[in-house]
Amino acid sequence: MMKNLWNSTMPHTMESEGFIPHIKEYVAGSKGAVIVCPGGGYGGRAVHEGETMGEWFKSIGITAIVLEYRVAPYKHPAELSDVQRAIRYVRHNAEKYGIDKDKIAVMGFSAGGHLAGSASAHYDKKVYEPTDEIDNESARPDASILCYPVIDMGNYRHDGSRINLIGSRPTAEMREFMSLHKQITDDTPEAFLWHTSSDDCVPVMNSLLYAQALAEHNINYEL
């Protein structure tokens, strides 16, 4: 089932764009849920990393919520607003989904991995004004699953993702903010990461940097 993510008030709108962020529900009766962020370089959303994953999770008895978030020409913070809203929406409707509201994970692939990582590193950042009672919920995910994620916006960046997200000439402050391994704190959610060393699109150093940062803060992770 597909549902619009926002009610009447959506932050960071663009008059020329008609895309409406939404979620697709794959309810399986599990005690927790996974919010899936498909990849696409912040320029699109790959079906095989979105709907296909939702169907697969449901087939093995796990509830999945696929997030169709805003991408270029939208820029930050539209994407972070969408994933924060999705986490809050699922948490607010935990009883309807039949899940524990403290068992909500985010999962993402490539640029979607960056978005899932942003949800974990920036859950406490206010990127939009509350619109309804849903926004009273916590935006902190309880865990993350990062699949060949974009993490760094510096030496190991994925150029397309960086340009689409924060522009071709981002400030040093924005590069730092969006380099997620530099934003880890003691309260960052635990993570499962996987990556191939031969990846010639998103360098494996992205996952290694994130894992190292988690280790430095004594946060549980598997790599």
C-alpha positions as CSV (number, residue, x, y, z in Angstrom):
1,M,0.0,0.0,0.0
2,M,1.3,3.5,-0.9
3,K,0.8,6.5,1.4
4,N,1.9,10.1,1.1
5,L,4.6,10.9,3.7
6,W,3.4,14.4,4.5
7,N,-0.1,15.8,5.1
8,S,-1.1,19.3,3.9
9,T,2.2,20.9,4.9
10,M,5.4,19.6,3.3
11,P,8.7,21.5,4.0
12,H,11.3,22.6,1.5
13,T,8.9,22.5,-1.5
14,M,9.7,23.6,-5.0
15,E,7.0,25.1,-7.1
16,S,8.3,23.5,-10.3
17,E,8.4,20.0,-8.9
18,G,5.4,17.8,-8.6
19,F,7.0,14.8,-6.9
20,I,5.3,13.9,-3.6
21,P,7.4,11.8,-1.1
22,H,5.6,8.6,-0.1
23,I,6.1,5.3,1.5
24,K,5.1,1.8,0.3
25,E,4.1,-0.7,3.0
26,Y,5.0,-4.4,3.1
27,V,3.5,-5.5,6.4
28,A,4.5,-9.0,7.6
29,G,3.5,-9.1,11.2
30,S,7.0,-8.9,12.6
31,K,7.9,-7.2,15.9
32,G,10.1,-4.7,14.2
33,A,10.3,-2.8,10.8
34,V,12.9,-1.8,8.3
35,I,12.7,1.5,6.5
36,V,14.3,1.0,3.1
37,C,16.0,3.8,1.3
38,P,16.8,2.9,-2.3
39,G,20.0,4.3,-4.0
40,G,20.4,6.3,-7.1
41,G,23.0,8.9,-6.5
42,Y,20.5,11.3,-5.1
43,G,19.3,11.7,-8.6
44,G,16.8,8.7,-8.7
45,R,15.5,5.7,-6.7
46,A,16.4,2.2,-7.9
47,V,13.5,-0.2,-8.0
48,H,15.7,-3.2,-7.2
49,E,16.9,-1.5,-4.1
50,G,13.4,-0.4,-3.1
51,E,10.2,-2.3,-4.1
52,T,12.2,-5.5,-4.7
53,M,13.7,-5.3,-1.2
54,G,10.2,-4.6,0.3
55,E,8.8,-7.7,-1.3
56,W,11.8,-9.8,-0.2
57,F,11.6,-8.7,3.4
58,K,7.8,-9.4,3.5
59,S,8.5,-12.9,2.0
60,I,10.7,-13.8,4.9
61,G,8.3,-12.4,7.5
62,I,9.8,-8.9,8.2
63,T,7.8,-5.7,7.8
64,A,9.4,-3.2,5.4
65,I,8.5,0.4,4.6
66,V,10.1,1.6,1.4
67,L,10.8,5.3,1.4
68,E,10.4,7.2,-1.9
69,Y,12.3,10.3,-0.9
70,R,13.1,13.5,-2.7
71,V,16.2,13.7,-5.0
72,A,17.6,16.2,-7.4
73,P,16.7,18.9,-8.2
74,Y,15.9,19.0,-4.5
75,K,18.9,19.5,-2.3
76,H,19.6,19.0,1.4
77,P,17.7,19.2,3.7
78,A,14.7,17.9,1.8
79,E,16.0,14.3,1.8
80,L,16.8,14.3,5.6
81,S,13.3,15.8,6.3
82,D,11.8,12.9,4.4
83,V,13.6,10.1,6.2
84,Q,13.1,11.8,9.6
85,R,9.4,12.0,8.8
86,A,9.3,8.4,7.7
87,I,10.8,7.2,11.0
88,R,8.4,9.3,13.0
89,Y,5.5,8.1,10.9
90,V,6.3,4.4,11.4
91,R,6.9,5.0,15.1
92,H,3.7,6.9,15.5
93,N,1.8,4.0,13.7
94,A,3.7,1.2,15.5
95,E,0.4,-0.3,16.9
96,K,-1.2,-0.3,13.5
97,Y,1.8,-2.2,12.0
98,G,1.9,-4.5,15.0
99,I,5.6,-3.6,15.8
100,D,7.6,-2.5,18.8
101,K,8.2,1.3,18.3
102,D,11.7,0.8,19.6
103,K,12.6,-1.7,16.9
104,I,12.8,0.4,13.8
105,A,15.8,0.2,11.6
106,V,16.8,2.1,8.5
107,M,18.5,0.5,5.5
108,G,20.0,2.1,2.5
109,F,22.0,1.3,-0.6
110,S,24.7,3.6,-2.0
111,A,23.3,7.1,-1.8
112,G,20.4,5.6,0.0
113,G,23.0,4.3,2.4
114,H,24.1,7.9,2.9
115,L,20.5,8.8,3.7
116,A,20.2,5.9,6.2
117,G,23.5,7.0,7.7
118,S,22.3,10.6,7.8
119,A,19.2,9.5,9.7
120,S,21.5,7.8,12.2
121,A,24.0,10.6,12.5
122,H,21.6,13.6,12.3
123,Y,18.4,12.3,13.9
124,D,18.6,15.1,16.5
125,K,19.0,17.9,13.9
126,K,15.9,20.0,13.3
127,V,15.6,20.3,9.6
128,Y,11.9,21.2,9.4
129,E,9.2,22.7,11.6
130,P,6.7,20.2,13.1
131,T,3.6,19.8,11.0
132,D,1.4,17.5,13.2
133,E,1.4,15.1,16.1
134,I,3.5,12.6,14.1
135,D,6.4,15.0,14.4
136,N,6.4,14.7,18.2
137,E,7.9,11.2,17.8
138,S,11.6,10.6,17.9
139,A,13.4,10.5,14.6
140,R,16.2,8.3,16.0
141,P,16.4,4.9,14.3
142,D,17.2,1.9,16.5
143,A,19.7,0.4,14.1
144,S,21.0,0.9,10.6
145,I,21.9,-1.4,7.7
146,L,24.3,0.3,5.3
147,C,24.8,-1.4,1.9
148,Y,27.9,-0.1,0.0
149,P,27.0,3.3,1.4
150,V,28.2,6.8,0.4
151,I,29.7,8.2,3.6
152,D,32.5,10.6,2.8
153,M,32.1,13.9,1.0
154,G,35.8,14.4,0.7
155,N,38.6,12.3,-0.7
156,Y,36.5,9.2,-1.1
157,R,33.3,10.8,-2.3
158,H,30.9,9.7,-5.0
159,D,30.8,12.8,-7.1
160,G,27.3,12.4,-8.4
161,S,25.8,12.0,-5.0
162,R,27.7,15.0,-3.6
163,I,26.7,17.3,-6.5
164,N,23.0,16.2,-6.4
165,L,22.9,16.6,-2.6
166,I,24.9,19.7,-1.7
167,G,26.0,21.1,-5.1
168,S,29.2,21.3,-7.1
169,R,30.9,23.8,-4.8
170,P,29.7,23.0,-1.2
171,T,31.2,24.9,1.7
172,A,33.7,23.2,3.9
173,E,31.1,23.2,6.7
174,M,28.6,21.4,4.6
175,R,31.2,18.8,3.4
176,E,32.0,18.2,7.0
177,F,28.4,17.9,8.0
178,M,27.6,15.4,5.3
179,S,30.7,13.3,5.8
180,L,28.9,11.0,8.2
181,H,32.0,9.4,9.8
182,K,32.8,12.8,11.2
183,Q,29.4,13.1,12.8
184,I,29.3,10.0,15.0
185,T,28.6,10.4,18.7
186,D,28.1,8.0,21.6
187,D,24.4,7.9,20.8
188,T,24.6,7.0,17.2
189,P,22.6,3.7,16.5
190,E,24.4,0.4,16.0
191,A,25.1,-0.6,12.4
192,F,25.6,-3.5,10.0
193,L,27.6,-2.5,7.0
194,W,28.6,-4.5,3.9
195,H,30.7,-3.4,0.9
196,T,32.9,-5.0,-1.7
197,S,36.6,-4.0,-1.9
198,S,36.4,-3.9,-5.7
199,D,33.6,-1.3,-5.8
200,D,34.7,1.2,-8.4
201,C,31.7,3.5,-7.9
202,V,31.6,4.0,-4.1
203,P,35.0,3.3,-2.7
204,V,35.1,0.8,0.1
205,M,36.8,3.3,2.3
206,N,33.4,4.8,2.9
207,S,32.3,1.8,5.0
208,L,35.7,1.5,6.6
209,L,35.7,5.1,7.8
210,Y,32.2,4.7,9.2
211,A,33.0,1.5,11.0
212,Q,36.2,3.0,12.5
213,A,34.2,6.0,13.8
214,L,31.7,3.6,15.4
215,A,34.5,1.7,17.0
216,E,36.1,4.8,18.4
217,H,32.8,5.6,20.2
218,N,32.3,2.0,21.4
219,I,29.1,1.5,19.3
220,N,28.2,-2.0,18.3
221,Y,28.7,-2.8,14.6
222,E,29.3,-5.6,12.1
223,L,31.3,-5.0,8.9
